[in-house]
Amino acid sequence: MTVEKTIRLMMVDDHPLFRQGVRLYLQGAPGIQLVGEASDGNEALEFLETKTADVILMDLQMPGPDGIEVTTRIKERWPQINVLLLTSFGSWEKIMAALKAGASGYILKDADPDELLAAINAVSAGGSYLGNRVTAQLLNHMDQPAPSPQQQATGEPLTEREREVLALVSRGQNNREIAEALFVSEKTVKTHVANILQKLQVKSRTQAALYAMKNGLVQDGEAGE
């Protein structure tokens, strides 16, 4: 019998009422343990000096260091921690900056609670989560157009298998799920993902997923699911 791992979640947001609402919802959520809360980035970094978390629910706009700076510092110091951004419409540049800093995805603050739980589970498992309601708008606000599927930044095209893996990555699937879908080993999937990131010259699975959606390798409604 497989024992499901409990996800240790930390929440960083400067609005007490929002934190309270999430806290009350998570009390009945299976497999989630809220291990800490912080009202700003400095508190979050101090917490992580003595304790740890698997996923951090990170507000983008806070007093002091914002979510971008805190995400950058977390990924540099604790790369194993996955960051899920809390955002709202209109923060396109900030969203892109945080994704480039290593965040695993984003979700709107007014999202359905069940969507929040799905996003937490996705990034905890090593996948990505891109909220469907803002993905199209975000892609339209990207500063630089992505290269075509035939000509990536390195000049080396993706193989057919790499394109299949990229499509599954863009749906938020982790390495184990991709391996099962393609009937290959997780080690093989890791190799494909590393090659994809290198060819596209991006730092994270989430950035690769944005590339896949911009180039039509995943259909609308599939991202992050």
PAZAPA-4460 file (N, C-alpha, C; in steps of 0.05 Angstrom, whole numbers, plus 32768, in hexadecimal, padded with zeros to 4 digits):
% residues 225
    n_x    n_y    n_z   ca_x   ca_y   ca_z    c_x    c_y    c_z   seq   type   mol
   8011   7FE8   8000   8000   8000   8000   8012   8019   8000     1      M     A
   800D   802B   7FED   801D   8044   7FEB   8012   8059   7FFE     2      T     A
   8024   8064   800E   801D   807A   8020   8022   8094   8013     3      V     A
   800D   80A4   8010   800F   80BE   8003   801F   80D1   8015     4      E     A
   8031   80E0   8008   8041   80F4   8017   8030   810C   801E     5      K     A
   8033   8115   8036   8026   812E   803F   8035   8146   8034     6      T     A
   8028   8158   8027   8035   8170   801C   8037   8185   8032     7      I     A
   804F   818E   8038   8054   81A3   804B   8052   81BE   803D     8      R     A
   803D   81CD   8044   8038   81E6   8036   803D   81FE   8048     9      L     A
   804A   8213   803D   804D   822C   804A   803F   8242   8039    10      M     A
   8032   8255   8047   8023   826A   803A   8030   8285   8040    11      M     A
   8035   8294   802B   8041   82AF   802F   802F   82C3   8022    12      V     A
   8022   82D3   8033   800F   82E8   8029   800B   82FD   803F    13      D     A
   8009   8316   8037   8007   832B   804B   7FEB   8331   8053    14      D     A
   7FD7   8322   8049   7FBB   8327   8050   7FB2   8311   8063    15      H     A
   7FAE   8317   807D   7FA6   8303   8091   7F8B   82F5   808A    16      P     A
   7F78   8304   807F   7F5E   82F7   8078   7F61   82E2   8062    17      L     A
   7F73   82E8   804F   7F77   82D4   803A   7F85   82BC   8046    18      F     A
   7F99   82BF   8056   7FA6   82A8   8063   7F93   8298   8073    19      R     A
   7F81   82A6   8081   7F6E   8297   8092   7F5B   8286   8080    20      Q     A
   7F52   8291   806A   7F40   8282   8058   7F4E   8269   804D    21      G     A
   7F67   826C   8044   7F75   8255   803A   7F7A   8241   8050    22      V     A
   7F81   824B   8068   7F86   8239   807E   7F6D   8228   8085    23      R     A
   7F56   8235   8086   7F3D   8227   808C   7F37   8212   8077    24      L     A
   7F3C   8218   805E   7F36   8204   8049   7F49   81ED   804B    25      Y     A
   7F63   81F2   8050   7F77   81DD   8051   7F74   81CA   8069    26      L     A
   7F66   81D4   807D   7F62   81C2   8095   7F54   81A8   808D    27      Q     A
   7F43   81A9   8079   7F35   8191   8070   7F40   8185   8057    28      G     A
   7F56   818F   804E   7F62   8185   8035   7F74   816D   803B    29      A     A
   7F70   8156   802D   7F81   813F   8032   7F9D   8143   8027    30      P     A
   7FB1   813A   8036   7FCC   8139   802D   7FDA   8154   802E    31      G     A
   7FCF   8168   803A   7FDB   8183   803C   7FDF   818A   805A    32      I     A
   7FF7   8192   8061   7FFD   819C   807C   8008   81B8   807A    33      Q     A
   7FF9   81CB   8085   8003   81E6   8086   8017   81E9   809C    34      L     A
   8031   81EC   8094   8046   81EC   80A8   804F   8208   80B0    35      V     A
   8046   821C   80A2   804E   8237   80A9   8040   824C   8099    36      G     A
   8040   8265   80A4   8035   827C   8097   8048   8293   809A    37      E     A
   8048   82A5   8087   8058   82BD   8089   8049   82D4   807C    38      A     A
   804C   82EC   8088   803F   8303   807D   8050   8313   8069    39      S     A
   8069   830B   8067   807A   8318   8053   8092   8306   804C    40      D     A
   80A2   830E   8039   80B8   82FD   8030   80CD   82F8   8044    41      G     A
   80D3   830C   8054   80E8   8309   8069   80E0   82F4   807D    42      N     A
   80C7   82F4   8085   80BD   82E0   8098   80BF   82C4   808C    43      E     A
   80B9   82C2   8072   80BB   82A8   8065   80D7   829E   8064    44      A     A
   80EA   82AF   805E   8106   82A6   805D   8110   829F   8079    45      L     A
   8108   82AD   808D   8110   82A6   80A8   8104   828B   80B0    46      E     A
   80EC   8286   80A9   80DF   826C   80AF   80EF   8255   80A3    47      F     A
   80F7   8259   808A   8105   8243   807C   8121   823F   8086    48      L     A
   812C   8250   8096   8146   824C   80A2   8146   8236   80B7    49      E     A
   812E   8231   80C2   812C   821D   80D7   8119   8207   80D1    50      T     A
   8106   820B   80BF   80F2   81F7   80B7   80F2   81F5   8099    51      K     A
   80E1   81E3   808F   80E0   81E0   8072   80C4   81DB   8068    52      T     A
   80C0   81DC   804E   80A6   81D8   8042   80AB   81CB   8026    53      A     A
   8096   81BE   801C   8098   81B2   8002   808E   81C6   7FED    54      D     A
   8079   81D5   7FF4   806D   81E9   7FE2   8069   8203   7FF1    55      V     A
   806F   8219   7FE4   806A   8233   7FF0   8055   8242   7FDE    56      I     A
   803F   8249   7FEA   802B   8259   7FDD   8033   8276   7FE0    57      L     A
   803C   8283   7FCB   804A   829C   7FCC   803A   82B3   7FBF    58      M     A
   8033   82C7   7FCF   8027   82DF   7FC3   803C   82EF   7FB3    59      D     A
   8034   82FA   7F9D   8048   8309   7F8C   804E   8324   7F98    60      L     A
   8039   8332   7FA2   803D   834E   7FAA   8039   834F   7FC9    61      Q     A
   8050   8356   7FD6   8050   8358   7FF3   8062   836F   7FFC    62      M     A
   805F   8379   8014   8072   838C   801F   808E   837F   8021    63      P     A
   80A3   838F   801E   80BE   8385   801F   80C4   8376   8006    64      G     A
   80D5   8361   8008   80DB   8352   7FEF   80C2   8345   7FE4    65      P     A
   80BE   8349   7FCA   80A5   833E   7FBE   80A9   8320   7FB8    66      D     A
   8094   8315   7FAC   8094   82F8   7FA7   80AA   82F0   7F93    67      G     A
   80B1   8302   7F81   80C7   82FB   7F6E   80E1   82F8   7F7C    68      I     A
   80E8   830C   7F8D   8102   830B   7F9B   8103   82F3   7FAE    69      E     A
   80ED   82EF   7FBC   80EC   82D9   7FD0   80EE   82BE   7FC1    70      V     A
   80E0   82BB   7FAB   80E2   82A2   7F9B   80FF   829D   7F92    71      T     A
   810C   82B2   7F88   8127   82B0   7F7F   8139   82A6   7F96    72      T     A
   8137   82B2   7FAD   8148   82AB   7FC4   8142   828E   7FCE    73      R     A
   8128   8287   7FCD   8121   826C   7FD6   812D   8257   7FC3    74      I     A
   812A   825B   7FA8   8134   8248   7F95   8152   8246   7F95    75      K     A
   8160   825C   7F9C   817D   825B   7F9E   8186   824C   7FB6    76      E     A
   8178   824F   7FCD   8180   8243   7FE6   8174   8227   7FEA    77      R     A
   815A   8224   7FE2   814C   820B   7FE6   813E   8203   7FCC    78      W     A
   814D   81FA   7FB8   8142   81F4   7F9D   812D   81DE   7F9D    79      P     A
   812C   81CE   7FB2   8118   81B8   7FB3   80FC   81C2   7FBA    80      Q     A
   80FA   81DA   7FC4   80E0   81E5   7FCB   80D2   81F0   7FB2    81      I     A
   80B9   81E9   7FAF   80A9   81F2   7F98   8098   820A   7FA0    82      N     A
   8099   821F   7F8F   808A   8237   7F95   8072   823A   7F82    83      V     A
   805B   823E   7F8E   8042   8243   7F7F   8039   8260   7F84    84      L     A
   8038   826F   7F6E   8032   828C   7F71   8014   8291   7F74    85      L     A
   800E   82A5   7F85   7FF3   82AF   7F87   7FF3   82CA   7F79    86      L     A
   7FE1   82CD   7F66   7FE2   82E5   7F56   7FC6   82EE   7F4E    87      T     A
   7FC4   8304   7F3F   7FAB   830F   7F35   7FB0   8319   7F19    88      S     A
   7F9B   831F   7F0B   7F9E   832A   7EEF   7FAE   8344   7EF0    89      F     A
   7FBE   8348   7EDB   7FCD   8361   7ED9   7FE9   8360   7EE2    90      G     A
   7FF2   8349   7EED   800D   8347   7EF8   801F   8337   7EE5    91      S     A
   801C   833B   7ECB   8029   832B   7EB7   8047   832B   7EBA    92      W     A
   8053   8343   7EBC   8070   8345   7EBD   807A   8337   7ED6    93      E     A
   806C   833B   7EED   8074   832E   7F06   8071   8310   7F05    94      K     A
   805C   8306   7EF8   8058   82EA   7EF5   8070   82DE   7EE5    95      I     A
   8076   82EA   7ECF   808C   82E0   7EBE   80A6   82E0   7ECE    96      M     A
   80AB   82F6   7EDC   80C4   82F8   7EEB   80C6   82E2   7F01    97      A     A
   80B0   82DC   7F0E   80B0   82C8   7F23   80B3   82AC   7F17    98      A     A
   80A7   82A7   7EFF   80AB   828D   7EF2   80C8   828A   7EEA    99      L     A
   80D4   829F   7EE0   80F0   829E   7ED9   8102   8299   7EF1   100      K     A
   80F8   82A2   7F08   8107   829F   7F21   8105   8282   7F2B   101      A     A
   80F3   8272   7F20   80F1   8256   7F27   80D7   824D   7F33   102      G     A
   80C3   825F   7F34   80A8   8256   7F3E   809D   8240   7F2C   103      A     A
   808D   822E   7F38   8083   8217   7F29   8068   821D   7F1C   104      S     A
   805C   8234   7F22   8042   823A   7F17   8035   8250   7F25   105      G     A
   801C   8256   7F1E   800D   826C   7F2A   7FF0   8265   7F2B   106      Y     A
   7FE2   8273   7F3D   7FC5   826F   7F40   7FB9   8289   7F49   107      I     A
   7FA1   8290   7F40   7F94   82A8   7F47   7F8A   82A7   7F64   108      L     A
   7F8A   82BE   7F71   7F80   82BE   7F8D   7F63   82B8   7F90   109      K     A
   7F54   82BD   7F7A   7F37   82B7   7F7C   7F30   829C   7F70   110      D     A
   7F44   828A   7F6D   7F3F   8270   7F62   7F2E   825F   7F74   111      A     A
   7F21   824B   7F69   7F11   8239   7F79   7F24   8229   7F8C   112      D     A
   7F1B   8224   7FA4   7F2D   8216   7FB7   7F36   81FB   7FAD   113      P     A
   7F25   81ED   7F9D   7F2E   81D3   7F92   7F44   81D6   7F7E   114      D     A
   7F44   81ED   7F6F   7F5A   81F3   7F5D   7F74   81F8   7F6C   115      E     A
   7F72   8206   7F82   7F89   820B   7F93   7F96   81F0   7F9C   116      L     A
   7F85   81DE   7FA5   7F8F   81C4   7FAE   7F9C   81B5   7F97   117      L     A
   7F90   81B6   7F7F   7F9C   81A9   7F68   7FB7   81B5   7F61   118      A     A
   7FB9   81CF   7F63   7FD2   81DC   7F5C   7FE8   81D5   7F70   119      A     A
   7FE1   81D4   7F8A   7FF5   81CC   7F9E   7FFF   81B0   7F9A   120      I     A
   7FEC   819E   7F94   7FF4   8182   7F8F   8005   8180   7F76   121      N     A
   7FFF   818F   7F61   800E   818E   7F48   802B   8196   7F4C   122      A     A
   8030   81AD   7F58   804B   81B7   7F5B   805A   81A7   7F70   123      V     A
   804C   819C   7F84   805A   818B   7F98   8065   8172   7F8B   124      S     A
   8057   8168   7F77   805F   814F   7F69   8074   8154   7F54   125      A     A
   807D   816D   7F51   8092   8173   7F3E   8087   817D   7F23   126      G     A
   806D   8181   7F22   8061   818C   7F09   805F   81AA   7F0A   127      G     A
   8050   81B5   7EF8   804C   81D2   7EF7   802E   81D7   7EF8   128      S     A
   8026   81F0   7EFE   800A   81F7   7EFD   8007   8212   7EF2   129      Y     A
   7FF9   8214   7EDB   7FF4   822E   7ECE   7FD6   8232   7ECC   130      L     A
   7FCC   8245   7EDB   7FAF   824A   7EDC   7FA4   824F   7EC0   131      G     A
   7F90   8241   7EB8   7F85   8243   7E9D   7F79   825F   7E98   132      N     A
   7F6F   826C   7EAC   7F61   8285   7EA7   7F74   829C   7E9F   133      R     A
   7F8E   8299   7EA6   7FA0   82AF   7EA0   7FB7   82A7   7E8D   134      V     A
   7FB8   828D   7E86   7FCF   8284   7E76   7FD0   8292   7E5B   135      T     A
   7FB9   8294   7E4D   7FB8   82A1   7E32   7FC1   82BE   7E34   136      A     A
   7FB6   82CC   7E48   7FBE   82E8   7E4B   7FDB   82EB   7E52   137      Q     A
   7FE6   82D9   7E62   8002   82DA   7E6A   8013   82D6   7E51   138      L     A
   800D   82C3   7E41   801C   82BE   7E29   801D   82D6   7E16   139      L     A
   8007   82E5   7E15   8005   82FD   7E04   8017   8313   7E0F   140      N     A
   801E   8312   7E29   802D   8327   7E35   804B   831F   7E38   141      H     A
   8053   8308   7E2E   806F   8301   7E30   807F   8314   7E1F   142      M     A
   8096   831C   7E2A   80A7   8331   7E1D   80B2   8327   7E03   143      D     A
   80BC   830E   7E02   80C9   8304   7DEA   80BA   82ED   7DDE   144      Q     A
   80B6   82EC   7DC4   80A8   82D5   7DB8   80B9   82BC   7DBB   145      P     A
   80AC   82A6   7DC0   80BA   828C   7DC2   80C3   8283   7DA6   146      A     A
   80DA   8275   7DA5   80E2   826A   7D8B   80CF   8255   7D80   147      P     A
   80D0   8250   7D67   80BE   823C   7D5B   80C6   8220   7D64   148      S     A
   80B3   820D   7D63   80BA   81F1   7D6C   80D1   81E6   7D5B   149      P     A
   80D5   81F0   7D43   80EA   81E5   7D32   8105   81F2   7D38   150      Q     A
   8105   8209   7D44   811E   8217   7D48   811F   8223   7D64   151      Q     A
   812A   8215   7D77   812C   821E   7D92   8144   8231   7D95   152      Q     A
   8148   823B   7DAE   815D   824F   7DB3   8178   8243   7DAD   153      A     A
   817C   8229   7DB1   8196   821D   7DAD   819A   8216   7D90   154      T     A
   8185   8218   7D7F   8188   8210   7D63   8183   81F2   7D5F   155      G     A
   817E   81E4   7D75   817A   81C7   7D73   815D   81C1   7D78   156      E     A
   814F   81B4   7D65   8133   81AF   7D68   812D   8199   7D7D   157      P     A
   8115   819B   7D88   810B   8186   7D9A   8105   816D   7D8A   158      L     A
   810B   8156   7D95   8104   813D   7D88   80E6   8138   7D8C   159      T     A
   80DB   8125   7D7E   80BE   811F   7D81   80B8   8117   7D9D   160      E     A
   80C9   8106   7DA9   80C4   80FE   7DC5   80C6   8115   7DD8   161      R     A
   80D9   8127   7DD3   80DB   813F   7DE5   80C2   8150   7DE3   162      E     A
   80B7   8152   7DCB   809E   8161   7DC7   8087   8154   7DD6   163      R     A
   8086   813A   7DD7   8072   812B   7DE6   8075   8131   7E04   164      E     A
   808E   812F   7E0D   8093   8135   7E29   808C   8151   7E31   165      V     A
   8093   8164   7E1F   808D   8180   7E24   806F   8185   7E26   166      L     A
   8060   8178   7E15   8042   817B   7E16   8037   8171   7E30   167      A     A
   8042   815B   7E3B   8039   8151   7E55   8043   8162   7E6C   168      L     A
   805B   816D   7E6A   8065   8180   7E7E   8052   8198   7E80   169      V     A
   8049   81A2   7E69   8038   81B9   7E68   801C   81B4   7E74   170      S     A
   8015   819B   7E77   7FFC   8194   7E84   7FFF   8190   7EA2   171      R     A
   8017   8196   7EAC   801D   8194   7EC9   8024   8179   7ED3   172      G     A
   8029   8166   7EC0   8030   814B   7EC9   804D   8149   7ED3   173      Q     A
   8051   813A   7EE8   806C   8136   7EF2   807A   811F   7EE4   174      N     A
   8093   811A   7EEB   80A3   8106   7EDD   8096   80EA   7EDE   175      N     A
   808C   80E3   7EF5   8080   80C8   7EF8   8068   80C5   7EE5   176      R     A
   8056   80DA   7EE5   803F   80D9   7ED4   8046   80D8   7EB6   177      E     A
   805B   80E7   7EAF   8064   80E7   7E93   806F   80CC   7E8B   178      I     A
   807F   80C0   7E9E   808A   80A6   7E98   8075   8091   7E94   179      A     A
   8060   8092   7EA4   804A   807F   7EA1   803B   8083   7E87   180      E     A
   8037   809C   7E7F   8028   80A2   7E67   8038   8099   7E4E   181      A     A
   8052   809C   7E4F   8063   8095   7E37   8070   807A   7E39   182      L     A
   806B   806B   7E4F   8076   8050   7E52   8095   8051   7E52   183      F     A
   80A1   8064   7E60   80BE   8066   7E63   80C4   8069   7E80   184      V     A
   80DE   8069   7E87   80E6   806C   7EA3   80E6   8089   7EAB   185      S     A
   80E5   808E   7EC5   80E7   80AA   7ECF   8102   80B6   7EC8   186      E     A
   8117   80A5   7EC8   8132   80AF   7EC1   8132   80B9   7EA5   187      K     A
   8125   80AB   7E93   8123   80B3   7E77   8115   80CE   7E75   188      T     A
   80FF   80D1   7E84   80F0   80EA   7E84   8101   8101   7E8E   189      V     A
   8110   80FC   7EA3   8122   8111   7EAE   8136   811A   7E99   190      K     A
   8140   8107   7E8A   8154   810E   7E74   8146   811F   7E5F   191      T     A
   812E   8117   7E57   8120   8126   7E42   811A   8143   7E4C   192      H     A
   8111   8145   7E65   810B   8160   7E70   8124   8171   7E71   193      V     A
   813A   8166   7E79   8153   8175   7E7A   815B   817E   7E5E   194      A     A
   8158   816D   7E4A   815E   8174   7E2E   814C   818A   7E24   195      N     A
   8132   8189   7E2C   811F   819D   7E23   8126   81B8   7E2F   196      I     A
   812C   81B9   7E49   8133   81D3   7E55   814C   81DE   7E49   197      L     A
   8160   81CD   7E42   8178   81D6   7E36   8174   81E1   7E1A   198      Q     A
   8164   81D3   7E0A   815F   81DC   7DEF   814F   81F6   7DEE   199      K     A
   813B   81F8   7E00   812B   8211   7E01   8138   8227   7E10   200      L     A
   814E   8221   7E1E   815C   8234   7E2F   814A   8241   7E43   201      Q     A
   813B   8230   7E51   812A   8239   7E68   8133   822B   7E81   202      V     A
   812B   8236   7E98   8135   822B   7EB1   8122   8218   7EBF   203      K     A
   8109   8218   7EB7   80F6   8208   7EC6   80E1   81FB   7EB4   204      S     A
   80D4   81E7   7EBF   80BE   81D9   7EB1   80A8   81EC   7EAA   205      R     A
   80A3   8200   7EBC   808D   8212   7EB8   8092   8224   7EA0   206      T     A
   80AB   822E   7E9D   80B2   823D   7E85   80B0   822C   7E6C   207      Q     A
   80B7   8213   7E6E   80B5   8201   7E57   8097   81FD   7E50   208      A     A
   8086   81FC   7E65   8069   81F8   7E60   805E   8211   7E52   209      A     A
   8067   8229   7E59   805E   8241   7E4C   8066   8240   7E2E   210      L     A
   807E   8237   7E29   8087   8234   7E0D   8074   8221   7DFE   211      Y     A
   806E   820A   7E0A   805D   81F7   7DFD   8042   8202   7DF6   212      A     A
   8036   8212   7E08   801C   821D   7E03   801E   8233   7DEE   213      M     A
   8033   8243   7DEE   8036   8258   7DDA   8039   824C   7DBE   214      K     A
   8044   8235   7DBC   8048   8228   7DA2   8034   8212   7D9B   215      N     A
   801E   8211   7DAA   8009   81FF   7DA3   800E   81E2   7DA8   216      G     A
   8021   81DB   7DBA   8027   81BF   7DC0   8014   81B4   7DD5   217      L     A
   8003   81C5   7DE1   7FEF   81BC   7DF3   7FD5   81CC   7DEE   218      V     A
   7FBF   81BF   7DEF   7FA6   81CC   7DE9   7F9C   81DD   7E00   219      Q     A
   7F8C   81F1   7DFA   7F80   8202   7E0E   7F70   81F1   7E22   220      D     A
   7F73   81F8   7E3C   7F64   81E9   7E50   7F74   81D2   7E5B   221      G     A
   7F8B   81CB   7E4F   7F9A   81B4   7E59   7FB0   81BD   7E6C   222      E     A
   7FB9   81D5   7E6B   7FD0   81DE   7E7A   7FCA   81DB   7E98   223      A     A
   7FDE   81D0   7EA6   7FDC   81CE   7EC3   7FC9   81B9   7ECD   224      G     A
   7FBF   81A8   7EBC   7FAD   8193   7EC5   7FB9   8178   7EC0   225      E     A
***
